[in-house]
């Protein structure tokens, strides 16, 4: 892979992340729509779509749209101690409005800080419970020694729909898609929020304008409710079309890589991504941690739900929840770097290049085809069944369009070169198609 090209892509991604960083995003607010508009610049056919507020999506409902105009805590002398205008983490996401004088005791019941990280602001949400509150550093909290304070959160809720972004890049095999999902619902955190969308946008730029065998679909959604709503609206097509894919989250730091496996280990792209990560590893280092589905935490948990069971895994550098800056104001551009973004782009683009060369055979018939009339079965039947015939039948058993030649060779314990040769013969006989 051309390092100069990768460096350029990663540099542009870093600049984009810095442009998006100040915008306050939540599950549904104007900041999400503004972020999607920025992400869609110069990307043809990028669509900003909507889920109606209040719509029922399985066991959930799409939330109301929430926005904040201003928010602060000030003392009775008028000095502002905490100001949303300085950091949008200061207000808990989806906070109810308030504008009144409160006692210190009441105020402290609505404050969130991190005693072990005294200079750090935590990220706190209250999406589905009616609460108000502020987040601040422990050192700021210690400044609150008066008996009374004025608090104001000028927030609004309305019925406007929840926005998400979607782009399909059609390939020659239009009905087989590689699926990438990332979320746009957190305020100013560089790795947990912005690294996924900017890496996804860079992959889009790489894929546009070139001839692709497979189709590539990208969705930019609010986490959890966005993926649930997307699945509720598209499950039949997703099951029919998705070959494999990843949720992109926390992909901008320079630490080791992580893969969160799909629930049923049915993602054929996982092993390909793993091999590309391991190629980057330095001698003596551990460049990759593979987590089971038991350690899920982002939208892979929705894509892998029973009854959904899509072949979609999670991909991170430092896994969400496993690095010290996670969900705090410390998740900034000391964590996300051009080199970190470049590493993620390199392994993902190399994986795409490998996938484009893969052959996923699919048998043309339901049940075993008639091998005898095609000259592929011995005239005396099972008594003279050769290793070739056994391999033919084993290859057909796994030719369902989800297994590559490489994965079939491992499953049936047959040399990859021999499997490829047999697949070619079966194709020539009209038994196997190439999806």
Secondary structure, 3 states (H helix, E strand, C coil): CCHHHHHHHHHHHHHHHHHHHCCCCCCCCHHHHHHHHHHCCCCCCCEEEEECCCCEECCEECCCEEEEEEEEEEECCCCEEEECCCCHHHECECCCCEEEEEEHHHHHCCEECCCCCCCCCECCECCCCCCCCEECCHHHHHCCCCCEEEEEEEEEEECCCEEEEEEEECCCEEEEEEEEEEECCCCCCHHHHHHHHHHHHHHHHHHCCCCCCEEEEEEEECCCHHHHHHHHHHHHHHHHHEEEEEEECCCCCCCCEEEECCCCCCCCHHHHHHHHHHHHCCCCCCCEEEECHHHCCCCHHHHCCCCCCCCEEEEECCCCCCCCCCCECCCCCCCCCHHHHHHHHHHHHHHHHHHHHCCCEEECCCCCCCCHHHCCCCCCHHHHCCHHHHHHHHHHHCCECCCCHHHHHHHHCCCHHHHHHHHHHHHHCCCEEEC
